[in-house]
């Protein structure tokens, strides 16, 4: 009786611990003091890269804008993860690679991008299994 009660308690504790949240951090977690050390008009790209590291991303058509992105996601058991916190530090540089201005984007300013699942049609026709199997019959004839 005592062993059964002990095993039920252990299984219950194991089941409860399996339902705990899994917190994962993605990207670069920047400290506020480190961000405050970077001053517009004084810091260059090299200075910022030495203090903050390489940027997560740069602007697609303009290399004078750097993005440092961090995200905290929480996953509960088998459910899809939920973004708890998202911060994007945007650094804009002038033509001399000197920091021009800093801006911070948070989760409220983000937009959900939906992917399109269409397929691009291609020219030609699809071969049936019979055409694939018998397609080369008679093609390789020895020429005299």
C-alpha positions in Angstrom: 0.0 0.0 0.0 2.8 2.4 1.0 4.7 1.6 -2.2 1.6 2.2 -4.4 1.0 5.6 -2.7 4.7 6.6 -3.2 4.7 5.6 -6.8 1.4 7.6 -7.4 3.0 10.7 -5.8 6.1 10.3 -7.9 4.1 9.9 -11.1 2.0 12.9 -10.2 5.1 15.1 -9.5 6.6 13.9 -12.8 3.4 14.7 -14.7 3.2 18.2 -13.2 6.9 19.0 -14.0 6.3 17.9 -17.6 3.8 20.7 -18.0 6.1 23.5 -17.1 6.8 26.3 -19.5 9.9 26.2 -21.7 11.3 29.7 -22.1 13.7 30.2 -25.1 15.6 33.4 -26.1 16.4 34.0 -29.7 18.6 36.7 -31.2 20.8 39.1 -29.4 19.8 40.1 -25.9 21.2 43.6 -25.5 21.7 45.2 -22.1 20.3 48.7 -21.6 23.7 50.0 -20.3 25.4 48.7 -23.5 22.8 50.5 -25.7 23.3 53.7 -23.7 27.1 53.6 -24.4 26.4 54.0 -28.1 26.0 57.7 -28.9 24.7 59.1 -32.2 27.2 61.4 -33.9 30.2 59.8 -32.1 30.1 56.0 -32.7 31.1 54.4 -36.0 30.1 51.0 -37.4 33.4 49.5 -36.1 32.7 50.9 -32.6 29.2 49.5 -32.5 30.3 46.1 -33.8 32.9 45.9 -31.1 30.4 46.8 -28.4 27.2 45.0 -29.6 28.5 42.4 -32.0 27.5 41.8 -35.6 23.9 42.9 -36.4 21.2 40.3 -36.8 20.2 41.8 -40.1 20.8 44.8 -42.4 18.3 46.6 -44.5 17.6 44.8 -47.8 18.5 47.7 -50.1 20.5 49.9 -47.8 23.5 48.7 -45.8 23.4 51.9 -43.7 20.6 50.5 -41.5 21.4 47.7 -39.0 18.9 45.7 -37.0 19.6 43.9 -33.6 16.6 41.6 -33.0 15.8 39.7 -29.8 12.8 37.6 -28.9 11.6 35.6 -25.9 9.2 32.8 -26.6 7.3 30.6 -24.2 6.2 27.1 -25.1 3.6 25.3 -22.9 3.6 21.5 -23.3 2.5 20.7 -26.8 1.1 24.0 -27.8 2.7 26.4 -30.3 5.2 28.8 -28.8 3.9 32.3 -27.9 6.1 35.4 -28.3 6.3 37.0 -24.8 8.7 39.8 -25.7 10.2 41.2 -28.9 12.6 44.1 -29.3 14.3 45.4 -32.4 17.1 48.0 -32.1 17.4 49.9 -35.3 20.7 51.8 -36.0 20.8 54.3 -38.9 24.2 55.4 -40.2 25.2 58.4 -42.4 27.4 58.3 -45.5 30.6 58.3 -43.4 29.6 55.2 -41.4 28.9 57.3 -38.3 25.8 56.6 -36.2 23.0 59.0 -37.1 20.1 57.9 -35.0 18.8 55.0 -32.9 15.2 53.8 -32.7 13.6 50.9 -30.8 10.7 48.8 -32.1 8.7 46.6 -29.9 6.1 43.9 -30.4 3.2 46.4 -30.9 4.9 47.7 -34.1 5.5 44.3 -35.7 3.4 43.0 -38.5 2.4 39.4 -39.2 3.6 38.2 -42.6 1.5 35.5 -44.2 3.2 33.2 -46.7 1.6 32.5 -50.0 1.4 28.7 -50.7 0.8 29.0 -54.4 2.9 27.1 -56.9 4.3 28.6 -60.1 3.1 26.6 -63.2 5.8 25.3 -65.5 5.6 24.6 -69.2 5.4 21.1 -70.6 3.3 18.1 -69.6 3.6 15.5 -66.9 4.7 12.1 -67.9 2.6 9.1 -66.8 4.2 6.1 -65.3 3.9 4.2 -68.5 5.6 7.0 -70.5 8.4 7.1 -67.9 9.0 3.3 -68.1 8.7 3.0 -71.9 10.0 6.4 -73.0 13.5 5.3 -73.9 12.5 2.1 -75.7 13.9 2.2 -79.2 15.9 5.4 -78.7 19.3 3.8 -78.5 19.6 2.1 -81.9 23.1 1.6 -83.2 23.7 3.8 -86.3 25.6 2.3 -89.2 
